[in-house]
Amino acid sequence: MATFMQDIRPMVESSSIPKRSEKRGPRILLVGDDESMIEILSSALESAGYKVCPVGTGREALRTFQFSRPDLILLDLHLHDMDGRQVLRRLREWTDAPIIVVSVQLKESEKIACLDTGADDYITRPFMIGELLARLRAALRRAFGTPQMEVFTEGDLKLDFSTREVFVASQKVKLTATEYDLLKLLVSHSGVVRTHYQLIHELWGTTQYQDVVHLLRVTVSNLRKKLENDPGIARFIVTEPGVGYRLASS
């Protein structure tokens, strides 16, 4: 298997990483037993303004969490001392802080299992540092954004929570109640994937997945037709094949 260094070094060198800042922002607990990953990601994250606490084992992560109280956890699933999913489960029992899973190619069932266990998002190796930073920003906005937000905007899309009105390029778009509720759910988790199961449970209050999965797909399709200039090119609602959907976030 290629090492993390082989995965990420070309992408770090080809990415534009800002100079190191003296000001420290959100605290990140970085968990991984690959020393190359720890070194490179720590440097990139600190250069982007984050305060990083790197640890090399699952047990160390659980101990360190108790006193570091991070704002976000970046967890590599492949650990030598513990199953990464067990670490994920324990952390989620203790905190609501965003947890982003890092791993080599995950099967669709594994992605869903991670999200249902409590991960807020996942990113597969290899990846660009810019993509990782965007995922971090999205997760932190969701966790620490203003809960009383009345208006959401993303590109041409605008959603007014107080009036339940939706606009695309300043043109009002008429949605059904279910379409609006689906869009609001995706907006509330902007940039973060929501599984089919999560959306079905939140929209229809049922765990009978097979009974309504087709209805979810039809609702997404209808919503795209109303929001997208070309429904075949997703600008706003992005499909995560076999997993669910996410609202695109800049």
N, C-alpha and C positions, 0 to 999 in steps of 0.2 A: 504494500500500500504506500502511496506517495505520502511523504511527511507533510505536516502543515506548512513548514518552511517552503517546500516545493510548490504547495498550493498557492501560498499567499504572497511570496516575495515579488514575483513579477507584477502583481496587482498593486502592491504597495508602491513599487517604484514608478508605476504608470499613473498612480493617483496623485492628485494635488493635495498634500497634507499641510495644513496651516502651521506656522511656526509655533513653538511652545509658548504658552501663555502663563504668566505668573498668577493670574486669577483662576481659581479652581471652581468648577461647577458641580453638577450632580456627582454623587459617589457611586462607583460601579464595582461590584464584586465580580471579578473575572476568574472563572473556574476552568482549569484545564491542566492536564499533566504533560503536555508537549511544551518543552521549554522554549522552542522557537515561536510557538503561538503566543505564549505569555509575553515574551520579549517584544515581538513585533506589534501585537495588538495593544499592549500597555503603552508603547511609545506613540502609536497612532492616536489612541484615545486621549492620552495626556496632552498631546499636541492640539487636539480638538477642544481642550478645555475641561475634560473630565478628571476627576480624582479617582485613581484606579487602585484597588486592593486585589492583587493577584494571589491565587492559591493553587496548589498543585494536586490536591486530592479531594474526594467527596467529604471525607470526615473533617478535613481542615476547613472546607467550605462551611459545613454546618457549625463548627466551633466559631469560626471567624464572624459569621453572620450575627452571632449573639451580641458582639460588642461593636461591630462596624456599622450595623443598621444601614445597608446600602439603599440608594434610591432605585437602583436597577441591578439585576443579576444577569450576567452573560455566562451561560453554562454549556460547556462542551460535554456531550453525553458519554463520550468514550473515556472513562476513567479506569485506572488500574485497580483501585481499592474498593469501589462501589459501583453498582449499576446507576448510571446517570439519571434514570427515571425515578429511582428510589430517592436520590438527592432532590430531584424536582418535587416529588410528592411531599417530602419533609419540609422543604422550604415553603411550599405553598400553604402548608398547615400553619406556618408561623407568620407569614407576611402577605400583604396585598401588593407589594412592590412588583413592577413588571419583571418577568423572567423571559429572556430570549434564549432559545436553545440553538446551539451551534453543532453541526454534525456533518459528516460526509453524507452522500446521497441517502436520504431516508425513503423507505417505502411509504406509499400513501397511508397504509394502515398505521405506520409508526408516527407519521405526522399528526394524524387524527388523535392517536393515543396521547401524544405529548400535549396537544392543545386541550384535550378533555381532562388530562391530569392537572392542568393548571398553567401551562406555558401560555404567554401572551402572543408569542410569535416564534418563528424559527427561521434560520438562514442556513443554507447548505453550502459546504465547501466544494470547490473554490468560490470565492466571492470578492467583489471589489470593496475596498474600504469605504468608498462613498455610499454604496448600498447599505452597508452596516450602519454607518452614521445616520442615514435617513431612517432606518428601522428604529434606532435608539431614540431619535427625536420624536418619532410618531408615538412610541410607547410612553415616553415621558410626558408628552402633551396630553395623552389620554389620562395618565395617572395624576398629573398636577395641574392640568388646565382648569380654567374657571368653570365650575359646575353650573353656574347661572348663565352660561353663554346663551345669548338670545338669537344670534345670527352666525351661521357657519358659511364660509366661502372657500372654495377650492377651484381655482381657475375660473371658468365661466359659470360654475355651479354655485348657487346661493340658496340656503335653506333658512327660513325665518321660523324659529321654534314657537314664538309667541302667537303667530297667525297661522301656522302650519302651511305656509306658502312656499313654493319652490320655483326658482327662476333659473333659466339657462340663457346666457348671453342677454340678460335683462328681460327676457320674454317669460311670462308666467306659464308654468306647466301644470296641467291639471292631473292629479294623481288620485287613485282610489285610496281608501283608508289603509288597506294592506300594503299597497305600494309605498305609501308615505311612511308607514311603520317600519318597513324593511329598509328604506333609505335612511331613516333616523337611526336605526340600529347600526348600519354601516358607518354613518357619520360619527356616531358616538364612539366607534372603535376605529377611527380613521387611520389607515395605513396598516392595520392589524387584521389578519385573516380571522374570519368567523366560520366555524365548521358548519356543514349542512345540519348536523344534529343540534348545534347551539342555536342557529337561526330558527329552525323548526320549533324548538322548545320555547324560544322567546316570542315568536309570532303567534303560534297556535296553542301553546301550553300543553303540548303532547310529547310523549317520548316514543310514539308509534311512528318511527322514522319512515318505514316503507309506505305507510298510508298517505303521506303528504309530501314526499320528496319530489314527486312530479309537480305538485302545486307550487312548491318553492321555485323550481326551475322555470315554470311558466310565469310566475310573478317577476322573477329576475329578468326574463326575456322581455316582458311587457314594459318594465321599468327602463330597460336599456333603450327600447324603441322611442321612449318619450324624452330621454335625456341625451342620447348620443346622436350626433349628426349621421354617423354610420354605425348602426348597431353591431356590425361585424368587427369594428375597431373599438376596443374598450378604452375610453379615456377616463371614465370615472369608476365603473364597477369592473374589477379585475377578477377573473376566474382562477382559482388555485385548483388545477385538475385533480379530481377525486377527493378533494378536501373541503372546499367551500369558496367563499368570496371575500374580497377586501375592497375597501374604497381607496382608490389611488391617492397618494399623499405626496406633496412636493417637499 
